[in-house]
Amino acid sequence: MQYEGDVYRPPSEARSLIIQVTIGCSHNKCTFCHMYTDKQFRVRKREEILADLDECRDTYGPYVQRVFFADGDALVVKTELLLELLHYVKKNFPYAERITSYGTAKDVLRKSEEELVALRKAGLAMIYLGAESGDDEVLVHIQKGETAEEIIAAGQKLKRCGIQTSVTLISGLGGSAGMEAHAVKSAELINAMNPEYASILTLHLSPESPMAKEIQRGEMELLKPDQIMDETELFLTHIDSPGTVFRTNHASNYLALAGTFNQDLPRLLREVREAREHSRYRMESWRRRL
Ligand code: SF4
């Protein structure tokens, strides 16, 4: 099987079989994101995807346990095809416990609840939703193409339909001027969605991204590690989302946090404050491994 271009997946899908259902991202406009800028978005031909699944069955046997549909937002694909692919995964890999994909809020809102329930019954267990921020000013600035209200509505819809959600936010997206609103409104977004999983990445730009050029022009600045801790602390003090599993374990982060809201909030806050007090951050060389 030949992957087309670079393939990205969430950290928790490191051991999953990755199947490219789409090439690129259907939005492909976020100013901080360079992942798919070299790809023209398209849904792959049904026959190609099924052939990949057959080849993987021949190579790995039937015991694959996790499958991740790439690229950017496989949930954009028509429900009929997604259902066929999910059934085919189950046929080829009867021991598969979990099938997941990226999806945008718009992808979720475009599908009816009946369609989402059918996808869940066919095996779609979780959607990774890149919210990035709960602040509409930030969302407009980064050209996310979605409002906080739409992202919340998508998360609540997935919950009603029994599909788990893993929401990603990005620390530093508001710069120093917008830091407070970004932190507080992102916490409010998580509270309203009450997702199964939430994680924070730290803004880390490729030099070619439009946002890197903004920074070069002096129109925005990257936050320093202490400021990232201030933002994380503010975010955590506004969280009320019982049961959400929280992680900052991406290579971009200065500090790795892991816990469950709300029960672990006092410990998480203590760890953030101690890291800031002693400047106990991951080395830049670690972050540059990205
Ligand atoms: S951040 Fe997500 S939605 Fe935005 S361009 Fe990148 S892959 Fe697409």
Residues whose N, C-alpha, C, O or C-beta is under 5 A from the ligand:
A	BS01	SF4	C25 H27 N28 K29 C30 C33 G72 G130
